Amino acid sequence: MNNGTDALEALRVLKPDLAIVDIQMPGLSGLDVLREIRKVDKRVEFIVFTLFSSELYQLLAMQLGADYYFSKVTDFNKILPAITELLNKSALA
């Protein structure tokens, strides 16, 4: 995807089980994408993976419905186990 608007449209059309978004994207932010998708689809699992490690951003992402929030600086090794867990959870549903 080139920007948040493209990501939002792709999520609406493709209806994936899992989406990974960054907070800072051209156009719509990852949080905007998360907010808009949650209005119409509670099923898709969301990972926010970003350089913004502020607790405020993390709290906002979780309030909007993110399943995980990871810092690209400190949590890089946590993303693969989280993806595996979410995909296994989706497979069982």
N, C-alpha and C positions, 0 to 999 in steps of 0.2 A: 504494500500500500504506500502511496505517496504522501498521504496526509490523513488527518482524523476524519474528514468527510468521506474519503474513499473507504476507510475502515468501517465506518458506520454503515455505509451502503452495502459493503461486502457482507457484514454480519447480518443485515436484514435479508439479503438474498440467499446466502449460503447456509445460514442457520447452523453454525458449527457447534460442537460440544464444548470447545475451549477457545478462548481468545486471550492473547497476551498483548497488552497495550502499555505504552509509555505515557507518562503524564504530559510531557512536552512534545507536541506534534504540530505541524503546520495546520492551519484551519481549526478544527475542533481539537481540544485537548483529549487525552485519554480519559480523563474524568468526565468530560462532556459525552464522549462515546459511551462510557459505562452508564451514565445517567439516562441517556436516551434509550439504550438497549433494555435496561431494566424496566422501562415503562411498558415494553411490549413482550419481553422474553426474560423470564426468571430462571430458565433452565440452563442457559449457557454459563459455563464456568469462566471466571475472570481472574487473570493474574496481572497485577500492575507491577511492571519491572522498570525501575527508573533510577535516575541519579538523585532525585529528590528524596533524601532520607529523613526529612522532617516528620516528627510525630504528628503534626497537624495534617500533612498530606496523607499520611497513613490512616489517621482517624477518618478523614473525609472519604477516602477510597473505600474503607470498610463500611462506613455508613451508607454509601451509594450501592453497596452490594458486591464489592470485590471479595473473592474467595481467599486470595493471598496478595501480599504487598511485599515486594523485595527490592532492596537497594542493589543497583548494579555494582556498587563499590564493595559492599560487605557481604552480600547474600548470594553471590553468583552460584556457589555450589549447592544452594538450596532449590534452585529452579527445576532441575531435572527430577528430583524426588517428588516435588509438588505436582509436576505435570503427570508423572506416573500415577500418583495417588488420585488425581482428578479424573484421569482417563479410566482408571480401574473403577472408580465410583460411578462414572457414566455408563460403563459397560454392564454394571450390576443393576442399574435402574431399569 
